[in-house]
């Protein structure tokens, strides 16, 4: 199996993320879900995308192009 580039959290960090997830569960369950997944799985750096790639996928112009003025 290939080595994956992954950020994992130590036990104290994992517990802090889980505590934050529990606190946010009623107010914002989506954020709570993300925090819980981060605590459990870490972050797969190979799956991360560059901000510019996300802009282009969304159909936005590259950041170096001037933005047309909208009135």
Jmol script that loads the backbone (N, CA, C; Angstrom):
load data "model"
ATOM      1  N   UNK A   1       0.839  -1.187   0.000  1.00  0.00           N
ATOM      2  CA  UNK A   1       0.000   0.000   0.000  1.00  0.00           C
ATOM      3  C   UNK A   1       0.880   1.245   0.000  1.00  0.00           C
ATOM      4  N   UNK A   2       0.504   2.226  -0.797  1.00  0.00           N
ATOM      5  CA  UNK A   2       1.272   3.456  -0.892  1.00  0.00           C
ATOM      6  C   UNK A   2       1.166   4.271   0.389  1.00  0.00           C
ATOM      7  N   UNK A   3       2.236   5.021   0.664  1.00  0.00           N
ATOM      8  CA  UNK A   3       2.173   5.965   1.782  1.00  0.00           C
ATOM      9  C   UNK A   3       1.286   7.125   1.372  1.00  0.00           C
ATOM     10  N   UNK A   4       0.353   7.467   2.220  1.00  0.00           N
ATOM     11  CA  UNK A   4      -0.518   8.592   1.954  1.00  0.00           C
ATOM     12  C   UNK A   4      -0.045   9.780   2.769  1.00  0.00           C
ATOM     13  N   UNK A   5      -0.185  10.953   2.174  1.00  0.00           N
ATOM     14  CA  UNK A   5       0.101  12.172   2.919  1.00  0.00           C
ATOM     15  C   UNK A   5      -1.172  12.524   3.673  1.00  0.00           C
ATOM     16  N   UNK A   6      -1.092  12.471   4.991  1.00  0.00           N
ATOM     17  CA  UNK A   6      -2.272  12.674   5.810  1.00  0.00           C
ATOM     18  C   UNK A   6      -1.882  13.395   7.083  1.00  0.00           C
ATOM     19  N   UNK A   7      -2.723  14.350   7.468  1.00  0.00           N
ATOM     20  CA  UNK A   7      -2.556  15.006   8.761  1.00  0.00           C
ATOM     21  C   UNK A   7      -3.423  14.239   9.750  1.00  0.00           C
ATOM     22  N   UNK A   8      -2.817  13.789  10.817  1.00  0.00           N
ATOM     23  CA  UNK A   8      -3.576  13.132  11.881  1.00  0.00           C
ATOM     24  C   UNK A   8      -3.391  13.940  13.156  1.00  0.00           C
ATOM     25  N   UNK A   9      -4.371  13.850  14.019  1.00  0.00           N
ATOM     26  CA  UNK A   9      -4.358  14.645  15.237  1.00  0.00           C
ATOM     27  C   UNK A   9      -3.975  13.778  16.425  1.00  0.00           C
ATOM     28  N   UNK A  10      -3.209  14.364  17.352  1.00  0.00           N
ATOM     29  CA  UNK A  10      -2.866  13.618  18.555  1.00  0.00           C
ATOM     30  C   UNK A  10      -4.127  13.495  19.419  1.00  0.00           C
ATOM     31  N   UNK A  11      -4.112  12.628  20.445  1.00  0.00           N
ATOM     32  CA  UNK A  11      -5.318  12.393  21.237  1.00  0.00           C
ATOM     33  C   UNK A  11      -5.946  13.656  21.832  1.00  0.00           C
ATOM     34  N   UNK A  12      -5.136  14.591  22.306  1.00  0.00           N
ATOM     35  CA  UNK A  12      -5.689  15.821  22.897  1.00  0.00           C
ATOM     36  C   UNK A  12      -6.392  16.666  21.836  1.00  0.00           C
ATOM     37  N   UNK A  13      -5.779  16.778  20.654  1.00  0.00           N
ATOM     38  CA  UNK A  13      -6.406  17.539  19.565  1.00  0.00           C
ATOM     39  C   UNK A  13      -7.694  16.860  19.106  1.00  0.00           C
ATOM     40  N   UNK A  14      -7.653  15.541  19.008  1.00  0.00           N
ATOM     41  CA  UNK A  14      -8.834  14.774  18.599  1.00  0.00           C
ATOM     42  C   UNK A  14      -9.981  14.977  19.591  1.00  0.00           C
ATOM     43  N   UNK A  15      -9.671  14.922  20.868  1.00  0.00           N
ATOM     44  CA  UNK A  15     -10.697  15.135  21.895  1.00  0.00           C
ATOM     45  C   UNK A  15     -11.262  16.547  21.830  1.00  0.00           C
ATOM     46  N   UNK A  16     -10.405  17.548  21.549  1.00  0.00           N
ATOM     47  CA  UNK A  16     -10.872  18.931  21.431  1.00  0.00           C
ATOM     48  C   UNK A  16     -11.804  19.090  20.237  1.00  0.00           C
ATOM     49  N   UNK A  17     -11.460  18.472  19.109  1.00  0.00           N
ATOM     50  CA  UNK A  17     -12.339  18.526  17.936  1.00  0.00           C
ATOM     51  C   UNK A  17     -13.685  17.856  18.232  1.00  0.00           C
ATOM     52  N   UNK A  18     -13.643  16.730  18.908  1.00  0.00           N
ATOM     53  CA  UNK A  18     -14.883  16.031  19.247  1.00  0.00           C
ATOM     54  C   UNK A  18     -15.728  16.845  20.219  1.00  0.00           C
ATOM     55  N   UNK A  19     -15.093  17.509  21.173  1.00  0.00           N
ATOM     56  CA  UNK A  19     -15.834  18.359  22.112  1.00  0.00           C
ATOM     57  C   UNK A  19     -16.481  19.529  21.367  1.00  0.00           C
ATOM     58  N   UNK A  20     -15.751  20.142  20.423  1.00  0.00           N
ATOM     59  CA  UNK A  20     -16.325  21.211  19.614  1.00  0.00           C
ATOM     60  C   UNK A  20     -17.503  20.689  18.791  1.00  0.00           C
ATOM     61  N   UNK A  21     -17.367  19.499  18.264  1.00  0.00           N
ATOM     62  CA  UNK A  21     -18.460  18.905  17.477  1.00  0.00           C
ATOM     63  C   UNK A  21     -19.706  18.730  18.337  1.00  0.00           C
ATOM     64  N   UNK A  22     -19.535  18.249  19.561  1.00  0.00           N
ATOM     65  CA  UNK A  22     -20.691  18.065  20.451  1.00  0.00           C
ATOM     66  C   UNK A  22     -21.352  19.400  20.781  1.00  0.00           C
ATOM     67  N   UNK A  23     -20.540  20.440  20.986  1.00  0.00           N
ATOM     68  CA  UNK A  23     -21.097  21.756  21.310  1.00  0.00           C
ATOM     69  C   UNK A  23     -21.877  22.350  20.141  1.00  0.00           C
ATOM     70  N   UNK A  24     -21.456  22.075  18.939  1.00  0.00           N
ATOM     71  CA  UNK A  24     -22.089  22.663  17.757  1.00  0.00           C
ATOM     72  C   UNK A  24     -23.209  21.805  17.178  1.00  0.00           C
ATOM     73  N   UNK A  25     -23.391  20.617  17.687  1.00  0.00           N
ATOM     74  CA  UNK A  25     -24.321  19.664  17.089  1.00  0.00           C
ATOM     75  C   UNK A  25     -25.731  20.224  16.934  1.00  0.00           C
ATOM     76  N   UNK A  26     -26.233  20.958  17.902  1.00  0.00           N
ATOM     77  CA  UNK A  26     -27.605  21.463  17.812  1.00  0.00           C
ATOM     78  C   UNK A  26     -27.695  22.716  16.956  1.00  0.00           C
ATOM     79  N   UNK A  27     -26.677  23.577  17.025  1.00  0.00           N
ATOM     80  CA  UNK A  27     -26.712  24.836  16.280  1.00  0.00           C
ATOM     81  C   UNK A  27     -26.349  24.670  14.809  1.00  0.00           C
ATOM     82  N   UNK A  28     -25.344  23.878  14.529  1.00  0.00           N
ATOM     83  CA  UNK A  28     -24.893  23.693  13.147  1.00  0.00           C
ATOM     84  C   UNK A  28     -24.403  22.262  12.964  1.00  0.00           C
ATOM     85  N   UNK A  29     -25.317  21.338  12.704  1.00  0.00           N
ATOM     86  CA  UNK A  29     -24.932  19.933  12.597  1.00  0.00           C
ATOM     87  C   UNK A  29     -23.944  19.640  11.467  1.00  0.00           C
ATOM     88  N   UNK A  30     -23.949  20.464  10.417  1.00  0.00           N
ATOM     89  CA  UNK A  30     -22.987  20.231   9.325  1.00  0.00           C
ATOM     90  C   UNK A  30     -21.565  20.480   9.786  1.00  0.00           C
ATOM     91  N   UNK A  31     -21.356  21.552  10.541  1.00  0.00           N
ATOM     92  CA  UNK A  31     -20.024  21.836  11.070  1.00  0.00           C
ATOM     93  C   UNK A  31     -19.627  20.749  12.062  1.00  0.00           C
ATOM     94  N   UNK A  32     -20.573  20.328  12.894  1.00  0.00           N
ATOM     95  CA  UNK A  32     -20.292  19.261  13.858  1.00  0.00           C
ATOM     96  C   UNK A  32     -19.860  17.984  13.144  1.00  0.00           C
ATOM     97  N   UNK A  33     -20.536  17.661  12.053  1.00  0.00           N
ATOM     98  CA  UNK A  33     -20.194  16.464  11.281  1.00  0.00           C
ATOM     99  C   UNK A  33     -18.771  16.563  10.730  1.00  0.00           C
ATOM    100  N   UNK A  34     -18.413  17.710  10.182  1.00  0.00           N
ATOM    101  CA  UNK A  34     -17.076  17.894   9.620  1.00  0.00           C
ATOM    102  C   UNK A  34     -16.018  17.781  10.719  1.00  0.00           C
ATOM    103  N   UNK A  35     -16.263  18.414  11.864  1.00  0.00           N
ATOM    104  CA  UNK A  35     -15.297  18.327  12.967  1.00  0.00           C
ATOM    105  C   UNK A  35     -15.121  16.890  13.441  1.00  0.00           C
ATOM    106  N   UNK A  36     -16.210  16.155  13.531  1.00  0.00           N
ATOM    107  CA  UNK A  36     -16.138  14.757  13.966  1.00  0.00           C
ATOM    108  C   UNK A  36     -15.350  13.921  12.959  1.00  0.00           C
ATOM    109  N   UNK A  37     -15.595  14.138  11.678  1.00  0.00           N
ATOM    110  CA  UNK A  37     -14.851  13.394  10.646  1.00  0.00           C
ATOM    111  C   UNK A  37     -13.371  13.751  10.671  1.00  0.00           C
ATOM    112  N   UNK A  38     -13.051  15.042  10.860  1.00  0.00           N
ATOM    113  CA  UNK A  38     -11.647  15.436  10.961  1.00  0.00           C
ATOM    114  C   UNK A  38     -10.975  14.735  12.136  1.00  0.00           C
ATOM    115  N   UNK A  39     -11.672  14.696  13.263  1.00  0.00           N
ATOM    116  CA  UNK A  39     -11.108  14.050  14.447  1.00  0.00           C
ATOM    117  C   UNK A  39     -10.861  12.564  14.193  1.00  0.00           C
ATOM    118  N   UNK A  40     -11.805  11.915  13.538  1.00  0.00           N
ATOM    119  CA  UNK A  40     -11.716  10.471  13.328  1.00  0.00           C
ATOM    120  C   UNK A  40     -10.742  10.090  12.218  1.00  0.00           C
ATOM    121  N   UNK A  41     -10.731  10.846  11.129  1.00  0.00           N
ATOM    122  CA  UNK A  41      -9.996  10.426   9.938  1.00  0.00           C
ATOM    123  C   UNK A  41      -8.769  11.259   9.617  1.00  0.00           C
ATOM    124  N   UNK A  42      -8.643  12.440  10.199  1.00  0.00           N
ATOM    125  CA  UNK A  42      -7.554  13.331   9.817  1.00  0.00           C
ATOM    126  C   UNK A  42      -7.873  13.978   8.485  1.00  0.00           C
ATOM    127  N   UNK A  43      -6.852  14.451   7.805  1.00  0.00           N
ATOM    128  CA  UNK A  43      -7.025  15.140   6.535  1.00  0.00           C
ATOM    129  C   UNK A  43      -6.140  14.458   5.499  1.00  0.00           C
ATOM    130  N   UNK A  44      -6.753  13.990   4.432  1.00  0.00           N
ATOM    131  CA  UNK A  44      -6.024  13.373   3.324  1.00  0.00           C
ATOM    132  C   UNK A  44      -5.521  14.492   2.425  1.00  0.00           C
ATOM    133  N   UNK A  45      -4.231  14.772   2.492  1.00  0.00           N
ATOM    134  CA  UNK A  45      -3.663  15.881   1.724  1.00  0.00           C
ATOM    135  C   UNK A  45      -3.683  15.621   0.223  1.00  0.00           C
ATOM    136  N   UNK A  46      -3.740  14.352  -0.180  1.00  0.00           N
ATOM    137  CA  UNK A  46      -3.796  14.028  -1.600  1.00  0.00           C
ATOM    138  C   UNK A  46      -5.152  14.409  -2.195  1.00  0.00           C
ATOM    139  N   UNK A  47      -6.191  14.469  -1.371  1.00  0.00           N
ATOM    140  CA  UNK A  47      -7.527  14.801  -1.855  1.00  0.00           C
ATOM    141  C   UNK A  47      -7.820  16.294  -1.797  1.00  0.00           C
ATOM    142  N   UNK A  48      -6.916  17.075  -1.219  1.00  0.00           N
ATOM    143  CA  UNK A  48      -7.132  18.523  -1.116  1.00  0.00           C
ATOM    144  C   UNK A  48      -6.955  19.166  -2.480  1.00  0.00           C
ATOM    145  N   UNK A  49      -7.739  20.213  -2.709  1.00  0.00           N
ATOM    146  CA  UNK A  49      -7.644  20.942  -3.967  1.00  0.00           C
ATOM    147  C   UNK A  49      -7.183  22.361  -3.700  1.00  0.00           C
ATOM    148  N   UNK A  50      -6.478  22.884  -4.667  1.00  0.00           N
ATOM    149  CA  UNK A  50      -6.013  24.255  -4.629  1.00  0.00           C
ATOM    150  C   UNK A  50      -7.207  25.195  -4.792  1.00  0.00           C
ATOM    151  N   UNK A  51      -7.163  26.341  -4.138  1.00  0.00           N
ATOM    152  CA  UNK A  51      -8.240  27.323  -4.219  1.00  0.00           C
ATOM    153  C   UNK A  51      -8.507  27.719  -5.668  1.00  0.00           C
ATOM    154  N   UNK A  52      -7.456  27.896  -6.443  1.00  0.00           N
ATOM    155  CA  UNK A  52      -7.623  28.290  -7.849  1.00  0.00           C
ATOM    156  C   UNK A  52      -8.338  27.196  -8.641  1.00  0.00           C
ATOM    157  N   UNK A  53      -8.022  25.927  -8.364  1.00  0.00           N
ATOM    158  CA  UNK A  53      -8.719  24.828  -9.040  1.00  0.00           C
ATOM    159  C   UNK A  53     -10.211  24.844  -8.708  1.00  0.00           C
ATOM    160  N   UNK A  54     -10.540  25.107  -7.452  1.00  0.00           N
ATOM    161  CA  UNK A  54     -11.947  25.173  -7.061  1.00  0.00           C
ATOM    162  C   UNK A  54     -12.659  26.324  -7.770  1.00  0.00           C
ATOM    163  N   UNK A  55     -11.985  27.460  -7.902  1.00  0.00           N
ATOM    164  CA  UNK A  55     -12.575  28.608  -8.618  1.00  0.00           C
ATOM    165  C   UNK A  55     -12.883  28.231 -10.061  1.00  0.00           C
ATOM    166  N   UNK A  56     -11.927  27.596 -10.741  1.00  0.00           N
ATOM    167  CA  UNK A  56     -12.118  27.230 -12.132  1.00  0.00           C
ATOM    168  C   UNK A  56     -13.230  26.191 -12.296  1.00  0.00           C
ATOM    169  N   UNK A  57     -13.298  25.215 -11.381  1.00  0.00           N
ATOM    170  CA  UNK A  57     -14.367  24.210 -11.426  1.00  0.00           C
ATOM    171  C   UNK A  57     -15.743  24.852 -11.256  1.00  0.00           C
ATOM    172  N   UNK A  58     -15.800  25.941 -10.486  1.00  0.00           N
ATOM    173  CA  UNK A  58     -17.066  26.632 -10.256  1.00  0.00           C
ATOM    174  C   UNK A  58     -17.411  27.583 -11.405  1.00  0.00           C
ATOM    175  N   UNK A  59     -16.535  27.676 -12.409  1.00  0.00           N
ATOM    176  CA  UNK A  59     -16.797  28.537 -13.543  1.00  0.00           C
ATOM    177  C   UNK A  59     -16.386  29.982 -13.328  1.00  0.00           C
ATOM    178  N   UNK A  60     -15.621  30.240 -12.271  1.00  0.00           N
ATOM    179  CA  UNK A  60     -15.157  31.601 -12.006  1.00  0.00           C
ATOM    180  C   UNK A  60     -13.873  31.857 -12.783  1.00  0.00           C
ATOM    181  N   UNK A  61     -13.620  33.118 -13.137  1.00  0.00           N
ATOM    182  CA  UNK A  61     -12.382  33.404 -13.869  1.00  0.00           C
ATOM    183  C   UNK A  61     -11.173  33.242 -12.944  1.00  0.00           C
ATOM    184  N   UNK A  62     -10.012  33.003 -13.538  1.00  0.00           N
ATOM    185  CA  UNK A  62      -8.800  32.950 -12.716  1.00  0.00           C
ATOM    186  C   UNK A  62      -8.617  34.259 -11.958  1.00  0.00           C
ATOM    187  N   UNK A  63      -7.976  34.210 -10.824  1.00  0.00           N
ATOM    188  CA  UNK A  63      -7.821  35.397  -9.980  1.00  0.00           C
ATOM    189  C   UNK A  63      -6.985  36.478 -10.636  1.00  0.00           C
ATOM    190  N   UNK A  64      -6.125  36.123 -11.574  1.00  0.00           N
ATOM    191  CA  UNK A  64      -5.286  37.131 -12.190  1.00  0.00           C
ATOM    192  C   UNK A  64      -5.998  37.895 -13.312  1.00  0.00           C
ATOM    193  N   UNK A  65      -7.192  37.444 -13.689  1.00  0.00           N
ATOM    194  CA  UNK A  65      -7.973  38.183 -14.677  1.00  0.00           C
ATOM    195  C   UNK A  65      -8.764  39.271 -13.975  1.00  0.00           C
ATOM    196  N   UNK A  66      -8.861  40.448 -14.584  1.00  0.00           N
ATOM    197  CA  UNK A  66      -9.653  41.511 -13.940  1.00  0.00           C
ATOM    198  C   UNK A  66     -11.137  41.125 -13.893  1.00  0.00           C
ATOM    199  N   UNK A  67     -11.757  41.427 -12.790  1.00  0.00           N
ATOM    200  CA  UNK A  67     -13.180  41.163 -12.627  1.00  0.00           C
ATOM    201  C   UNK A  67     -13.976  42.291 -13.278  1.00  0.00           C
ATOM    202  N   UNK A  68     -14.929  41.952 -14.171  1.00  0.00           N
ATOM    203  CA  UNK A  68     -15.714  43.018 -14.782  1.00  0.00           C
ATOM    204  C   UNK A  68     -16.560  43.723 -13.731  1.00  0.00           C
ATOM    205  N   UNK A  69     -16.732  45.016 -13.911  1.00  0.00           N
ATOM    206  CA  UNK A  69     -17.544  45.802 -12.981  1.00  0.00           C
ATOM    207  C   UNK A  69     -19.008  45.513 -13.218  1.00  0.00           C
ATOM    208  N   UNK A  70     -19.728  45.317 -12.149  1.00  0.00           N
ATOM    209  CA  UNK A  70     -21.158  45.053 -12.230  1.00  0.00           C
ATOM    210  C   UNK A  70     -21.876  46.245 -11.619  1.00  0.00           C
ATOM    211  N   UNK A  71     -22.809  46.780 -12.369  1.00  0.00           N
ATOM    212  CA  UNK A  71     -23.558  47.952 -11.857  1.00  0.00           C
ATOM    213  C   UNK A  71     -24.872  47.525 -11.264  1.00  0.00           C
TER     214      UNK A  71
END
end "model"
wireframe off; spacefill off
backbone 0.3
color backbone group
